[in-house]
Amino acid sequence: MNNQLANGHLPRSPYTAGQAVPVRELHAGHREEILQHLLQLGEDDRRLRFGTQTPDEVIHHYVERLDFNRDAIFGVFDLNLKLIGMAHLAYLPEVKGKAHAAEFGVSVLPEGRSQGIGTALLQRSAVHSRNTNIQTLFVHCLANNKAMMHLAQKAGMSVEYAYGDADAYLKLLPANPGTIVEEAAKEQWADMDYALKENLKRSNQAWWWFLGRPGLAP
């Protein structure tokens, strides 16, 4: 491999492009939204996300096996409460003498790209990792996954290439009161954002139902 593990740390103000995107932590009740999100990925996007050809049945199995008590799943919803971006922060088994690590995987639907969603998901995952005693954030993907490599390099990750694959690492500083408050504030903001979108969606549905009632059309 070409590069060595980065000796640097998480920048103090990383991923500024993603700060305006509310990212919500998902739970088991979101399993159907996660499934529908992944099923909407095209063949190439599935290959880049999972590193191989991924038919529907594999995605169903992946979603069924998600453990929300062990790992962390984050999502970004659009105005219609459609899950347009999600990240899976998978905690890797602890190895004595090595830094505790978590692997980051992300997917964004075409209509949500170039809006800072991937950056926001990575930022949210990095803060959560720090607050749960993770020392190294890790990304494994195909070397030709240009979007993921751009995201990783923008975050200051050290990237290593070998045999068509790429590994990116980011060493994380320990948690502090600021990161704990930051995560709590972001979660509260994301919950408020979701509630507002939910109310807006209900209002729009009621309005269109009203307009569609028999006898009210001009």
C-alpha positions in Angstrom: 0.0 0.0 0.0 1.2 3.5 -0.7 0.2 5.7 2.2 0.6 5.1 5.9 -2.0 5.6 8.6 -2.5 9.3 9.3 -0.9 10.7 12.4 -3.2 13.7 12.2 -6.4 14.2 14.1 -10.0 15.2 13.3 -10.0 18.9 12.3 -11.5 21.2 14.8 -14.2 22.4 12.4 -14.5 19.6 9.8 -17.0 19.2 7.0 -18.4 22.8 7.1 -20.4 22.1 4.0 -22.5 19.6 5.9 -23.4 21.7 8.9 -26.7 22.9 7.4 -28.0 19.3 6.8 -30.0 17.8 9.7 -28.9 14.2 10.3 -31.2 12.0 12.4 -30.2 8.8 14.2 -32.4 5.9 13.0 -33.9 3.1 15.0 -35.5 -0.3 14.2 -38.7 1.5 13.3 -37.0 2.9 10.3 -36.1 -0.5 8.8 -38.6 -0.2 6.0 -37.4 3.3 5.0 -33.8 2.0 5.0 -34.8 -0.9 2.8 -36.6 1.3 0.3 -33.7 3.7 0.2 -31.2 0.9 -0.7 -33.5 -0.7 -3.2 -33.7 2.6 -5.1 -29.9 2.6 -5.7 -29.0 1.6 -9.2 -26.7 -1.3 -10.1 -23.5 0.8 -10.2 -24.4 2.7 -7.0 -25.0 -0.7 -5.2 -21.6 -1.9 -6.4 -19.9 1.2 -5.1 -21.7 1.1 -1.8 -21.2 -2.6 -1.0 -18.1 -3.4 -3.1 -19.8 -6.0 -5.3 -22.9 -6.7 -7.3 -25.8 -6.5 -4.9 -29.2 -8.0 -5.9 -32.4 -7.2 -4.1 -32.4 -10.3 -1.9 -28.9 -9.4 -0.6 -30.2 -5.9 0.4 -33.2 -7.5 2.1 -30.9 -9.7 4.1 -28.6 -6.8 4.9 -31.4 -4.7 6.3 -32.9 -7.6 8.2 -29.6 -8.1 10.0 -29.0 -4.5 11.0 -28.4 -4.3 14.7 -29.5 -0.9 16.0 -28.3 -1.8 19.6 -24.7 -2.5 18.4 -24.2 -0.1 15.5 -25.4 3.4 14.7 -27.5 4.3 11.6 -28.0 7.9 10.5 -30.3 9.3 7.9 -31.3 12.5 6.1 -34.9 13.0 5.0 -36.3 15.2 2.3 -39.4 17.4 2.6 -41.6 14.3 1.8 -39.9 12.3 4.6 -38.1 10.2 2.0 -34.8 8.8 3.2 -32.4 10.2 0.6 -29.2 9.6 2.5 -28.0 7.1 5.1 -24.9 6.1 6.9 -24.1 2.8 8.7 -21.5 3.2 11.5 -20.5 -0.4 12.2 -18.4 -1.0 15.3 -15.5 -3.4 14.6 -14.5 -6.1 17.1 -12.0 -4.8 19.7 -8.5 -6.1 19.3 -6.1 -6.0 22.2 -3.3 -3.4 21.7 -5.1 -1.7 18.7 -7.3 1.3 18.5 -11.0 0.7 18.8 -12.4 1.3 15.3 -15.7 1.7 13.5 -16.4 1.4 9.7 -18.4 4.1 7.9 -20.6 3.2 4.9 -22.8 5.8 3.1 -25.3 6.0 0.3 -27.1 9.0 -1.1 -29.9 8.8 -3.8 -29.2 10.7 -7.0 -31.7 13.5 -6.2 -29.8 14.2 -2.9 -26.3 14.5 -4.3 -24.1 17.6 -4.4 -26.0 19.0 -1.4 -23.5 18.2 1.4 -25.5 15.2 2.6 -22.6 12.7 2.5 -20.4 15.3 4.3 -23.0 15.8 7.0 -23.4 12.0 7.5 -19.7 11.6 7.9 -19.5 14.5 10.3 -22.3 13.2 12.4 -20.7 9.7 12.4 -17.3 11.1 13.5 -18.8 13.0 16.4 -20.8 10.0 17.5 -17.7 7.8 17.2 -15.7 10.1 19.5 -18.5 10.1 22.0 -18.6 6.3 22.1 -14.9 5.9 22.6 -13.9 5.1 19.0 -10.3 6.1 18.2 -10.3 5.4 14.4 -12.9 5.9 11.8 -12.4 3.5 8.8 -13.8 3.4 5.3 -13.3 0.5 2.9 -14.5 0.8 -0.7 -13.5 0.3 -4.3 -10.7 2.4 -5.5 -12.8 3.8 -8.3 -15.5 5.1 -5.9 -14.5 8.7 -6.6 -17.3 10.2 -4.5 -16.3 8.3 -1.4 -12.6 9.0 -2.0 -13.4 12.7 -2.4 -15.4 12.7 0.8 -12.7 10.9 2.7 -9.9 13.1 1.5 -11.9 16.2 2.2 -12.3 15.0 5.8 -8.5 14.6 6.1 -8.4 10.9 6.0 -5.3 9.0 5.0 -6.0 6.7 2.0 -4.3 3.5 1.1 -4.8 1.7 -2.3 -4.3 -2.0 -3.0 -5.6 -4.5 -5.6 -8.5 -2.3 -6.7 -9.7 -1.5 -3.2 -9.1 1.6 -1.0 -8.9 2.0 2.8 -9.3 5.4 4.4 -8.5 6.1 8.1 -9.2 9.0 10.4 -7.7 9.1 13.9 -10.2 10.7 16.3 -9.6 12.8 19.4 -11.2 11.7 22.6 -14.7 13.0 23.5 -15.1 16.1 25.5 -18.0 18.2 26.9 -18.2 20.1 23.6 -18.6 17.0 21.4 -21.3 15.6 23.8 -23.2 18.9 23.7 -22.7 19.1 19.9 -24.2 15.7 19.3 -27.2 16.3 21.6 -27.9 19.6 19.9 -27.7 18.1 16.4 -30.0 15.2 17.4 -32.5 17.7 18.8 -32.3 19.8 15.7 -32.8 16.8 13.5 -35.8 15.7 15.5 -37.4 19.1 15.2 -36.7 19.2 11.5 -38.4 15.8 11.1 -41.4 16.9 13.1 -41.8 20.1 11.0 -41.5 18.1 7.7 -44.1 15.6 9.1 -46.5 18.4 9.9 -46.0 20.0 6.5 -46.6 16.7 4.8 -49.8 16.2 6.7 -51.0 19.7 6.0 -50.3 19.2 2.2 -52.2 15.9 2.2 -55.1 17.5 3.9 -55.1 20.4 1.5 -55.0 18.2 -1.6 -57.8 16.0 -0.1 -59.8 19.2 0.4 -59.3 20.3 -3.2 -60.1 16.9 -4.5 -63.5 16.6 -2.7 -66.4 16.0 -5.0 -68.4 19.2 -5.7 -65.6 21.6 -4.8 -63.8 21.7 -8.1 -64.6 24.9 -10.1 
